[in-house]
Amino acid sequence: MSINNNYSSRYTNDKVNAVYPVEFVVRAFLGTYPGLHMSRDHYVDQRILDLGYGDGRNMPLLNNLGMKIHGVEIAEDINGHVRKRMKALGIRADLKVGTNAHIPYKDNYFQYLLACHACYYVEPGDHFSDNLAEMTRVLEPGGYLIASLPMTGSYILKNAKSLSDGHYEITSDPYGLRNGTVFRVFRSKQEIQKIFSNDFSDFNIGYCNDMFWGIHQKVWTLVCRKKIDHTTLRKRN
Ligand SMILES: C[S@@+](CC[C@H](N)C(=O)[O-])C[C@H]1O[C@@H](n2cnc3c(N)ncnc32)[C@H](O)[C@@H]1O
């Protein structure tokens, strides 16, 4: 089975409409931290893309903040299922099919882009730089990227096959969803800044190191802004 089928059947088998946001997302949008610079007063009516939104669990939070929600997922089955869920919850969300490297929105459209456990999935034939270029393209200059990124040592990387440039093929997913998929993994804050700093500035980087009953999840948490003077058509190196 492909990753599309795996995720579609996982989400569409879930019959309950209630969903609950991811902790780092709540903290990024609502928390106050000395190392986080994100204004909490400007969310209302701002366009946000929830890229790889999954079961839509972060959307009720974004809706409570007054944001205009757009979402991209890899299969129309997922969109259809989550559209119904959001309708039942009274939440408006524009949901489209796409991928990290092919986001079906125009340049500079979003003020915010949330990629919770999602932007590092690299499709066959793509490179993480394609994902990064596409996320950059759809964010307006000064727009915020809020993302998690896999950290070396996370459970999902057990027995993963190392490819080039920090890309890894997943081989031992305990949930059986992502085997064969390629992830971009980051070893350090410095590496994240190096890769993102052509297009982004104002880096706020933290991490979560959680042991949930046999699942040792290690992720970087990143909040940064698209450079104000960014030209979307800048040639990538
Ligand atoms: C670990 S789940 C996270 C879902 C959701 N953001 C959340 O936090 O619950 C990863 C999601 O990325 C999506 N995905 C997989 N490959 C993708 C790609 N190439 N582009 C965009 N999304 C992708 C999957 O369908 C899945 O919903």
The ligand as a Gaussian input file, in Angstrom:
#p B3LYP/6-31G(d) Opt

LIG

0 1
 C        2.436000      12.656000      10.872000
 S        1.105000      13.186000       9.881000
 C        0.781000      14.787000      10.584000
 C       -0.602000      15.275000      10.288000
 C       -1.008000      16.576000      10.947000
 N       -0.249000      17.720000      10.504000
 C       -0.951000      16.444000      12.431000
 O       -0.114000      17.074000      13.059000
 O       -1.737000      15.674000      12.958000
 C        1.885000      13.569000       8.332000
 C        0.926000      14.079000       7.295000
 O        1.654000      14.488000       6.135000
 C        0.940000      14.091000       4.986000
 N        1.904000      13.941000       3.887000
 C        2.599000      12.853000       3.515000
 N        3.368000      13.116000       2.459000
 C        3.164000      14.412000       2.151000
 C        3.667000      15.287000       1.143000
 N        4.555000      14.881000       0.241000
 N        3.214000      16.553000       1.101000
 C        2.315000      16.986000       2.019000
 N        1.809000      16.221000       3.009000
 C        2.232000      14.949000       3.072000
 C        0.267000      12.790000       5.360000
 O       -0.865000      12.511000       4.579000
 C       -0.065000      13.028000       6.835000
 O       -1.363000      13.514000       7.015000

